[in-house]
Amino acid sequence: MVIGGCVECLICTTKFILRVGVGLENACTHTFDCPHCFSALTVVAKADVPLSTHIEFTENCRAIDGERVGPVVNLHPSIAFSADEYHDQLTFPSIVLTKLTRPYMRAPAESRLKDVATQFELPYTKELWSVVANIIRMNLRGNAHDVLNGQIAKYVEMRRKFLPDFTCTTVFKCVASFFDDGFYPAIGNLRQPLRKLIQELRKNHPIQMATFETYYRSDLESENLERYIALFQDYFANFDQFRQLLAFTRVGSDDVDELIVGSKNFNDIKMFYGQAYETLTSSFVTLACLNNIKNGRRFDEFEHMTLNKYIKDVEKAKKSNPFSGDPVLFAFASSEDSALRNGSHHASIFRYGELVKYRSGGTGAQREIAYSRYIHMCNQIAITNAALMLVELQEFSTFIHR
């Protein structure tokens, strides 16, 4: 469904046609450029499908009566546009989204006509994350005041609105189903091979694996989980921006550089890649220890250093070097870009139209990438973090299995 009408920019008085696709959230915020003066305009698409839909104009623009003439601006919560589609009054982005995702839908073919949108996307993702985050925190605190079961029941109730047979009774199932359903198939392409490797290591090196698990629980688990929670709190707080390219990232489509992301509020996300990079590389110690065991050494015995040196002295850009020879482990480093991390982490990064420009370390040379590429890379590294988090929780965690 597409809603909209005639809009006036309150900065330059330019009149244009706004077309906003309605997604699977109750509300979706779009901050976009005026087609004439490029001022930031903000609207919120409110939806109670199919009962009512409307647009609230919240910053620098207003709805006006009049004939539908002038430039066209298309916005959609779940898809980015080609340059031609972005200003085309006859564009229907839901059709493009369906073509992209149809081969990856999990629902049986006979049910696909019922509601195609809910068979790939996770409805009410932001609201669901709020419940999942509560479940994790309550479990970490030991279920204070015995409210954990109520939050699990709330999560199940929300999921059953679109999956009537959905059920889960454990903390891990809530967390895993949320991330798996929201990020598949990309998350499984990382998660499943790593779990298989861990199972092989338990079979071939049981003593060292048991020793590593004890170390993980005492020295790594708490800090890793706190970092993951903080990261995804920021990711889902800005989900309206990231989700515009999430379908491309999930299905492994890397052809994103020419796409236009309609909603851009870069100040809110310019440091996200750096944060995600720091979170991921801090957790690489898990992968490095597994690599040590696979190579017949103690979990804390590297080829040329100690575990303490690896943690304290090896720079983040080289944390993946010890396991670069193992494709299963090194797959978690595929979304690394240390130059972008430096620009994002230190806020030496800004948007210029459809480009993101940043300065790396070293010479401080300025670099640039497409804005759509930046969003795509943020999604990639978020999914990578989620995959590693789920494997750690499922295979080694004590907190999550209380």
N, C-alpha and C positions, 0 to 999 in steps of 0.2 A: 504494500500500500504506500502511495506517495501523497503527501499533503503539502500545502504551501499556498502561495499567492503572490501578490505584488508587495514589494518591500521598499522602503526608503532608507538610505543611509543618513543618519542624523549629522554626520560630519561634513559630507560634501553634497547632500541632497540627491545623489544619484538614485534613480528608481530602477529596480531590476526584479526579475522573477525568481523566486526561491522555491525549490522543490526538495522536500526532505523525505527520505525513505523511513518508514516506521519499522523499528526492529523489535527485539524480544525483551526489551527493558521497559519498565514503567516510565522512565524518563531518561532522555539522552541529551547531553549538553554538546552543542556545536559552536566552536569559536572559529570564524572564517574571515577571509579578507574581503573587504568591499571590492567589487570588480573595477572600480574607478580609482579611488584614493588609497586603497589597500589598508584602510583602518581596520582594526579588529572589531568584528561584530559578533554578538553572541545571542543564540536562541536556544530554547529548550523544547525538544519535542516530547510531549506528554501523550501517553497512549494507554488506553484501557480497551484493547482490541477484543471484540469488534464493536464495543459499545460506544466509545468516543475517542477522538484524537484531536489534538490541537497543538499550536505552537505558541510558546510564550517568548516575547521579545524582551531580552533582559539587558542588552548593552549596545548602544550606538545605532539602533535600528528600530523601525516600527512597521507595522502592517498598514497598508493604505488601500483605499478603494481605487479601482481604475482598470483600464484595459490592460491585458497581459502583453505588454510590449517592453522591450529593453533586453539587456543581457540576461542570461540564465545562469544560475548557480545551483548545482546539484550537490546534495549532501546525503550520506547514508551511513548508518552506524557500523555496518559490517563489510564495506567494500570501498576500495579506492577506484579512481576513474582514469581512463585514458584521457589525453588532452582534448580529444573531440567529444567524448562523452560528458565531460565535466560541464560543458556549456550547451549541451543538447537538450532541448525541451522534450524530446521523444525517448530519452534514455530511461530504461527500467533496470536499475542495478540488481534487483532481486533475481532477474533472469540470468545475469552474468554470474552472480553468486551461486545459483543453482547449478549452472554448467560446470563451475569450478569444483564444487564439492560433491556432486552426485556420485562419482565413482567411489567415494569414501564413506558414504552414509552407511550406518550400521543397521538400520531398520530393515526388515524383510521387504522385498520388492512389493508385495501385495499391500503394504501399509504406507507406501511412499506418497500416495495421493492424498493422504489425510492431512498432513501438515509437514511439508518438505522442510520448512525453516527450522523446526525443532529437532530434526533428525541428524543435524550436523552441529549446529550451535547449541550452547548450553543456555537455556532460558534463565533470565534473572541472575546472570553471573555475579554481578556486584552484590546483590542481596544475599545470594548463597555464600559468597566469600565471607561476609560478615558473620554468618552462622558458623561456618567452618573455622574461622579464626577464633571465635568464642570457644568452640569445642577443643581446639588445640590448647588454648590458654588454660581453660578449666582443668584439662587433663594434666597439664604441667604443674598446676597448683594442688593437685591431689583431689580434684572435684570438691572444692570448698562449697559447703552448704548443699551438697548433693543435688546440683542443678544440671549435671552433665547429661543425664538421660533425657531431660526435657529438651535440651538443645539438639540432641541426636534425633529425637522425635520430630522436632521442628524441621530439621533438614530433610528427613524422610517425607514429611508432609509437603514440603515445597517441591521436591523432586517428583512426587506422585501426581502433581498437576499435569505433567506432560508424559510421565512414565507410570501408569497406574499400578504396575506390578513391581515397582522399585522397592527394595527393602535393604536395610542394613542395621546392625545393632552394635557395631564396634567403632571406636574412634578412627582406627586406621581405614576402615571401609569408607567412612565419610570423607576423609582427606583424599584417599586414593581415587574414589569415584569422581570427586569434584575435579581434580587435576587431570585425570585420565580422560574424562568426558569433555572437558574444556580444551584440551591440548592434543587429543589424538588426531592423526596417527603418528605425528612427529615424536611425541613423548615416548611412545612404545618402541620406536626405532632405536632409542637410546637405552631405555629402561630394561627391556627384555634381554638383550645380549649381555648387559652387565650382570643381571641376576643369574643368567646361565653360567657366566664365568665364575661368580661367587660360589655357586653350587659345585662346580668342578673343583675349585680350590678347597672347599670343605672336604671333598672326597679325597683329594690327593695330598692335602697338607692340613689335616685336622688340628694338630697341636698349634701350629702357627696361627691358624685362623681363630682358634679359641683365644689365644693370647691377644691377637689384634682386637677382637670383639671386647675383651675386658678393657683394653686401652681406649677404644673408641668411646665406651660408655663413661669412663672416668675422666677423659681429657678432651674429647671432641664434641660429644653429643649436645650438651647444653648450649654451647656457644654457636655451633652450627645451626641448631634449630632456631635460636633467637635471631640470627642473621636472615634465615629464610623467611621467617614471619615478617620481619621488618621490610624485606624486599617486596614480598607479595602484598603487603599492606599498601605500599606505594604504587605497585603495578595496578592493582584493582581500583585504587583511588582515581587513577587516570585511565581506566579501561576504555572510556569513550574514545580516547585517542588511539590507543594501541590496537583496539579490535578492528579498526578500519583495514588493517593489513593482516590480521591474524589468520584468516582463512588461507591466504597465500603461504604463510609460514608453516601452518599445520600440514598442508599437503605437499610441501617441499618445492613450491614454485618460486624460483629465484628471479624471475623476470619482472622486477618491480621498479626499476630505475626510471621508467618513463611514466609511471602512474602518478596521479595527483591525489594527495590526501586532502579531502575537503576541510576537515576540522583540524585546526592547528593552534594549540596553546603551548608553544614550545617552552616558555619559561617554567612550566610545571614539570616538564619531563627532560629538560636538557642535562640533568645530572643522573638520570636513571641508568644509562648504560654503564657509567663509571661505578655506580653502586652495585649493579648486577655483576660486573666484572670482578669487583672486590669480593663479593659474596662467593662467587664460583671458584675463584682461584684460592680463596681461603679453605675451601672444602676439597681442593685437589690433594690434600694430604691423605685422604681416604683412598683415592685412586693410586697414589704413589706407594702407599703401604701394600695395597693389593698386588701391585706390580712387583714389589720386592718378594712377596710370598710366591708369586707365580714363577719367579726366576730362581726359586730354591733357597732364598735367603730368609732371615728373620724379618718380620714385618718392619722393623725399625733399622734395618741394615741396607743402606743404599750401596751402589757400586763404588762411589767415590766420596761418600760423606755420611754423616750421622743424621738421624731424624731431627735432632735439635738444630743442626745447621740448616737442614732443608727448610724447616719452619721459620727460623729467625733470619737467615742470611740470604736465601735465594730470592731474587726479585720476582715480582708477580708474573712478569712476562716470560720467565723461564721455569715457572712451577710445573709446566706440563712436559718439560724435556725428559725427565726420568722415564716416563711411560709413553714416549712418542713412538716407540716401536711396536706398540700393541694397538691394533685398530679399534678394538672395543673400548679401551680406556681413552685413547686419544680422540675418539669421536666427541668426547665432552669438551675438547679444546677447539672444536671447529668454529665456534662462534666467538672466539677471542680476537680482539683487535686492540693491541696495547696503545697504539697511537690515538685511537678514538677514546679509549679509556682515559688517557691523560687529559685530553681536551674536555671530556665530560666530567671527569672526577674533580678537576680543578676549575670548572666553569669557564674555561677559555673557549667557549663555543657559542655560536649564535646562528639564527636563521636569517637567510637572505632570500626571500621569495620561496622558490621551490628547492633551495639548496640549504644544506647545513655546512657551515664553515667552522673550522676549529684549528687550534695549534697543538701540535704534539710536543713531546719532550725532545731532548737532544738539541737540534738547531732551532727549534721553535718555528719551523716552517709551517705556513698556513696550508691546510688541506681542505677539500670539500667533497661532499657526497650528496646525492639526492636526498631530499627530506624523506621521501618514501623509503629509501634505503636505511636511513637512521631508524625509522619505526620498525622496519623489518628486522634489523639487527637487534633491537631491543626485545622484540618478540622471540627471536631465536635464543638469545641468552636467558630470557625468562623461562622458556620451555626447558632448556638445558639444566638450569637450576632446579626446576620442579622435578625433572627425571632423577637427578642425583639425590634430591631430598627424599623422594619416595623409596628409592632403593635403600638408603640409609635407614629410614624408618622401618621398612619391612624386614630388613635383614639383620640390623644391629641394635635397634632402639629398645630401651627399657621404658621410657616415658610413654610412648604411644601405645604400648601393650599392657599398661597397668590394668 
